[in-house]
Amino acid sequence: MNTLTPLLNDISIILNSSDRPEFTLIQRYEIASSSQKPEFVIALIGKLIEQDRKLKVSSQCNLSMEQES
């Protein structure tokens, strides 16, 4: 996990600050060494799971608020 933490941080920065994050992320993948590519994919999957969970919690909160109104 220690090697994934910097990757997760970099991915977060790219997702939050890039106009075309998909382009930047594929460039990062393409320039990665053979040994770094699996770690990069794992970090992307981890970030996807994290974002999915945040969206689920956010949508559940919004639904609860709407039902209370």
C-alpha positions in Angstrom: 0.0 0.0 0.0 2.9 2.3 0.6 3.7 2.4 -3.1 0.1 3.0 -4.0 -0.4 6.0 -1.7 1.7 8.4 -3.9 -0.1 7.1 -7.0 -3.5 7.6 -5.4 -2.5 11.2 -4.5 -1.3 11.9 -8.0 -4.5 10.4 -9.5 -6.6 12.6 -7.2 -4.7 15.7 -8.3 -5.1 14.7 -12.0 -8.9 14.1 -11.6 -9.5 17.3 -9.7 -7.3 19.7 -11.7 -7.1 18.4 -15.3 -9.4 19.5 -18.1 -9.0 16.1 -19.7 -8.1 13.7 -16.9 -8.6 10.6 -19.1 -5.9 11.9 -21.5 -3.5 12.7 -18.7 -4.1 9.3 -17.0 -3.5 7.3 -20.2 -0.3 9.3 -20.8 0.9 8.4 -17.3 0.1 4.8 -17.9 1.9 4.7 -21.2 5.1 6.2 -19.8 5.1 3.9 -16.8 7.6 1.1 -16.7 6.4 -2.5 -17.1 6.6 -3.0 -13.4 4.7 0.2 -12.6 1.8 -0.4 -14.9 0.0 -3.0 -12.7 0.4 -0.7 -9.7 -1.0 2.2 -11.7 -4.1 0.1 -12.7 -4.6 -1.1 -9.1 -4.4 2.6 -7.9 -7.0 3.5 -10.6 -9.3 0.7 -9.5 -8.9 1.8 -5.8 -9.8 5.4 -6.8 -12.8 4.2 -8.7 -14.1 2.3 -5.7 -13.5 5.3 -3.5 -15.3 7.7 -5.8 -18.2 5.2 -6.2 -18.6 4.9 -2.4 -18.6 8.7 -2.0 -21.3 9.0 -4.7 -23.4 6.4 -3.0 -23.2 8.1 0.3 -23.9 11.5 -1.2 -26.9 10.3 -3.2 -28.3 8.5 -0.1 -27.9 11.7 2.0 -29.7 13.7 -0.8 -32.5 11.2 -0.9 -32.9 11.3 2.8 -33.1 15.1 2.8 -35.7 15.0 0.0 -37.8 12.5 1.9 -37.7 14.7 5.1 -39.0 17.8 3.2 
